Amino acid sequence: MRVIRVREFGPPQVLRIEEAEAPRPSAGQVVVAVEVAGVIFGETIVRSGRHPVPLPYEPGMEVGGRVVEVGPDADPSLEGRLVVATTLGNAGGYAEAALAEAGNVYPVPDGLPLERAVPVFQAGAVAAGILSVMGVRAGETVLVTAAAGRVGSLLVQLARAAGARVIGAVGGPGKIAAAAGAGADVTVDYGGPGWVAEVRAATDGRGADVVLDAIGGTVGEQALEATAEGGGRFGVYGLASGSWVGLDTGRLVRRGLSVVAPLAIAFAKPAAEQRADAERALDAAAAGDLVPRVHAAYPLEQAPEAHADLEERRSIGAVLLRP
């Protein structure tokens, strides 16, 4: 079978197709014939060498397709089912077939295309977990950075569904419409000057009650400035810029802000609760209540282009591969 393998860290071009033997399941595992694979920003960080793993390795942690083989001690009824899954060891998804633990396999609801199921089952669960940890309440204002992205656009939708007013912050005017389309009440472009003032103007000078930042660096620090004093909550769940937000503890105390790492807390929940979050996300997508935006679906040989889209901030929504 064909698989993308990385033998050296570097630019997207190090993603190369090789031939490999088809995987065989061990106890508790299944083999999924991959029809759609998710491409996430964190995978570009690993490939670049900023978060190195042992070489060589095969990227890809989210897949969708049909179960073609079931190992011992795995549910035999999964065979032949259309599913989405997280891959064994969070690797090997950029391939024509991938291994997954049976407990990390989710049947796709009837009528839900894989192009929507793959970008929603984990990202939707993550978004729901983040909002739960942050305690978002009806009537609050929530600022979401990277609001046109894979997780960001789902955060916008779920925060609106919770009764919050949402400010979607995006990088570049071309993404404004996408954030608005996801349901943001107000949109701002953090690529230009003065966007923090725009957030404050949209909140009568107070700032956002809850800020959810996936970017870090300068943008994250500016988002922290846009957080309401006297009780505002700042949630850090990513560093797309390559660096975390710098924090001045004394200033946080003076401003009365809480800083939370909601993603780590959400991932610490019992496995059964995390599974329930993913199942709810799939059901919501099937009902049309949660709509992931797809930027592009590339053939496997164009995996470098998929990574470049993410790294160069060209993507609006999820990026997929079609092995």
N, C-alpha and C positions, 0 to 999 in steps of 0.2 A: 504494500500500500504506500501511498504518498504521505509524507509528513514534513512539516517544517522543523528544521533542527538548527540550533545556534551553537557554533563551535568556537566563537570568539565574541567578546563584547564589542559593541561599536554602533555605527549608524544602522538605519533600517535594512540596508543591503546585506547585513549578516544573517538575515532570515532567508534560509535557502531550503529548497525542496530536496529531500532525499528519499530513497526507497527504504522501507523497513518491513519486517515481518508483522503481520496482523497480530494484535494483542490477543491473549487468551486469559479468561477470567480465573482468578483463584477463588477461594472460599469467600462468599459474601459479596462478590463482585459481578458486574455485568459488562458486556461490550456494547457500545453504542455506535451504530453506523452514522457518522456525523454528516448531517445535512446543512447545519448552520453552526458556526462557532463564534462566540463573542470575542471582541478585541477590547481590552480595557487599558486605561492609561497606565496603571501600575505595571503592566507587562512591558511598556516602553521603557520604564525606569530600570527594570531588571535587565532588559536587553542592552541598554546603554552602558551597563556596568556600575550604575550608581547604587544599586542594591544587588551585588553579585551573588550568584548561586554557582554550585559546581558545574563545570563544563564537561562535555556538551550537555545541553538540555533542550527539551521540546516544550515550547510555550503553549498556553491555552488552558483556561480553567473553567470555561462555560461552554457547553455544547447542547445541541438539540438534534434529535434524530430518532431512529427506531432501534430498539434493543434487539440484537441479533444473536446473542449468546448469554446464557445465565450460568454462573458458576455454582458450585455446591453451597448449600446453606443460604442462597439468595432466593427471593420470591420467584417461583417459576412462572407466575402469571405475568411477570414483566416482559417475558419474551414476546416479541412482536409489537409491543406497545410503543406509541409515539411519546417521547419523553424529553424533558430537559434535565441536565445534570451538571454537578460540579465534578471535575475530573479527579482521578486518583492523584493525590499529591499536588493538586492544583496545576497539573502539567499535562501536556500531550493532546490538547484539544485542537490544535491546528493540524488536523490530520483527517484521513478518511475514516478512521475508527479510533475510539478512545475507551479507556477503562474508567469505571466509576464504582465506588462503593454503592451497594444497593440502597443504603440509607440516604444517599445523596442524589437519588433519582426521583423525579417528580413526573407523574403522568400529565400530559398536556390536556387541558379541558377541550371537549369537543368544539370545533369551530374556531379555535384560536390558532392562527398561523405561527409556525416556528419563528418567523421573523419578528413576531411580537413577544412570543413566550421567552425566547432566550434573553433579550435585553430587559425583561421585567422580573423574572423570578427571583434573581438575587438582588438586583438593584432596587426593586420595589420593596423587598424585605429589609434591605439596608436603610432605605429612606424612611420606612415606617418605624424601624428601630430607633433611628436618630431622632425623629420627632417625639417618640414616646419618652426617650431619655431626657430630652430637653424640656418636656412638660409643656408643649405648645398648647395654648388655650384659645378658645373662641374669643374674638375681639382683639387679640394681640397682633402686632405687626412683626412679620418675619422677613428678614433680609437673607436672600439666598445668593451666594456668589456662584459663578459658573452655572447660571440658571438655565442655560440652553443645552447643558451637557446631559450625559446618560443618567446620572443620579440626580443632578440638579433639577432637571425638568420634572422628575417624579416627585421630588420634594415640594416643588411649587404646587403640583396637583393635589398632593396629600395635605399640605398645609391649608390650602383653600378649602378642601373638603372638611377640615377640622374647624372651619369658621374663622381662620386667621386672614388678615390682610397681608398680601405678599408683595414684596419689592424684589424684582428679579434683576440681578446685576450680571452683566455679560461683558465679554471682551470684544468689542468691535460692533459697529452699527449694523452689520449684516446679521447679527444674532438677536437683535432687539425683537423682531417679529416672532422669532421662535419662542422667546420667553413669554411674550404676550399671548401667543397661541397656547402655551401650556397653562395659562390662567393668571399670570402675574398682573396685579392691579396697577403697578407702577414698574417701569423699566428704566434702568440707568446703565451707562457704558463706563466701566471702570478703566477703559483704555485712555480716557481723556481726563483733563483736570476738572476739579470741582464736583466730582460725583458724590463725595461725602456730603457736601452742602445740599445736593439734590435730595439725598436721603433724608436729611434733617428737615428740609423744606416740606417734604412729603409727609412728615410726621410731626408737623407743627413745632419743629425745633427740638423735639425730644430725642429722636433717634429710634432705632428698631429695638423692640423688646427682646427679640431673639435674632441672633445672627448665626448663620450656618456657613462656614468657610471651608472650601476645598482647595484653595489656591496657596495660601501662605504668602511669605515674602512681603513685598511692599503692599500688594493688594490686600492681603490679610491684615496687615497693620492698619491700613486705611479702613477696612471693614470694622476693626475693633474700635476705631474712632467714631464710627457711625452707630455704635451700640449705646442704647439709652442708659444714662447714669441713674444710680439709685435702684438697682435691681435688674439691669439688663443681663442677659445670658449670652455668652459667646461660645459657640460650639465649633471646635476645630476637628475636621475629619479628613483632611488631605493636604498635600503640599505640591500641587501641580507646578508651582513655580520652581520647585527644587529645594526650597528651604521653608522651615517652619516659621510661624509668626514669632517675632521677638516680644517677650513679655516683661514688663516692669511691674514687679509685685506691688511696690509702693503706690504706683499710679492706679493699679487695679483697686487697691484698698480705698484710696481717696475717691475714686469714681463709683465705688460700690458695685463692681461688676463680678459676675461669676464666670469662670472659664471651665468648660467641660470638654472631655474627650468622648463624645457620644458613640463613636463607632466602636471603640474598644469596649465600652460598656455593653453595647448591643451585642457584640460578638461573644461576650462573657455569659450571655443568657444560656439556659439549658438548651441542648440540641433540639428537644421537642418543641420548645417555644420558637426557635429560629426556623424550624421546619414549618410550623404553623404560619409564621409570617410570610414565607415564600408561597405557601399554598393559597393564602389570602390574596397575595399579589397576583397570582395566576388567575384566580377566580374573578378578581376585579378587572383584570385585563380582558377576560372572556366576556364580561358583562359590559365592557366599554367604559367603565368608570376610571380606569387607569390606562393611559395610552402612551406607550413609549414611542419616542421619535427615532427614526432610523436615518442616519446620515447617508450610509452607503453599505452595500453588500458586495465585497470583492471576491473574485475567484482566488483559490489558495495561492497561486503563483504571484498574486499581487499583494501578498501580506506586507511587503515593504511599503507599498503605497498606503495601506491601512494604518500602519504605525506612523508614517509621515503625516497623515491627516491629523492624528491625535497630537503629535508633538508640535506641529506647526499651527495648532489651534484652528484648523480649517473645518473640523467636524462640528456639526450641529446635531446632537443626539448620538445614538449608538452607532458603532462601527462593527460590521460583521464580516465573516469570511464564509464562502460556500465551497467546501472541499469537493 
